Amino acid sequence: MQEAAQAGELIRSYWSVENRLHYVKDVTMGEDKNQIAHKQAAKNVSLLKNIALNLMRLKGYKCVKTAIDLHAHNIKTLFQWLL
């Protein structure tokens, strides 16, 4: 029975990463639509999106879309987040 519980935990942990990171980056941040051809540039943009996502979560936002909608055009607030 313990093996089943461990397997269940592994599955939940996998989907947690999928839902909290990959899905958000793909759907909310449009990473799949990215047409940057140069591989290093694409990696850099992905890194910046990871930083932005982590900053939003550190600021307490559960919904990344809400944070983007509220702050995407507020440069002053975005710079304050970095300090």
C-alpha positions in Angstrom: 0.0 0.0 0.0 2.9 2.4 0.8 4.2 1.9 -2.8 0.9 3.1 -4.2 1.0 6.2 -1.9 4.5 6.9 -3.1 3.5 6.5 -6.7 0.5 8.8 -6.2 2.8 11.4 -4.6 5.2 11.2 -7.6 2.4 11.7 -10.0 1.0 14.7 -8.1 4.4 16.3 -7.9 4.9 15.9 -11.7 1.6 17.5 -12.5 2.2 20.2 -10.0 5.3 21.3 -11.9 3.5 20.9 -15.2 0.6 23.0 -14.1 2.5 25.7 -12.2 5.3 26.2 -14.7 5.0 24.7 -18.1 1.3 25.4 -18.6 1.6 29.0 -17.4 4.5 29.6 -19.6 2.9 27.9 -22.6 -0.6 29.3 -22.3 -0.5 32.5 -20.3 2.9 33.8 -21.5 2.6 32.4 -25.0 5.9 30.6 -25.1 4.7 28.1 -27.7 4.0 31.0 -30.1 7.5 32.3 -29.6 9.1 32.7 -33.1 12.6 33.6 -32.0 14.9 31.7 -34.3 18.3 32.0 -32.6 18.5 29.3 -29.9 20.4 31.4 -27.3 17.9 34.3 -27.7 15.0 31.9 -27.1 16.8 30.5 -24.0 17.3 34.1 -22.7 13.6 35.0 -23.2 12.6 31.8 -21.4 14.9 32.7 -18.6 13.4 36.2 -18.3 9.9 34.6 -18.3 11.0 32.3 -15.4 12.3 35.3 -13.5 9.0 37.2 -14.1 6.9 34.2 -13.1 8.9 33.8 -9.8 8.6 37.5 -9.0 4.9 37.3 -9.4 4.6 34.3 -7.2 6.9 36.0 -4.6 4.6 39.0 -4.6 1.7 36.6 -3.7 -0.1 36.3 -7.0 -1.8 33.0 -7.4 -3.1 33.9 -10.9 -0.2 35.0 -13.2 -2.7 36.4 -15.8 -4.0 38.8 -13.2 -0.5 39.9 -12.2 0.4 40.5 -15.9 -2.9 42.4 -16.5 -2.3 44.6 -13.5 1.4 45.3 -13.9 2.5 44.7 -17.5 2.5 48.4 -18.3 3.6 49.7 -15.0 7.4 49.9 -15.3 7.9 51.6 -11.9 6.2 48.7 -10.1 8.2 46.1 -12.1 11.5 47.8 -11.2 10.5 48.0 -7.5 9.9 44.2 -7.6 13.5 43.7 -8.5 14.8 45.7 -5.5 
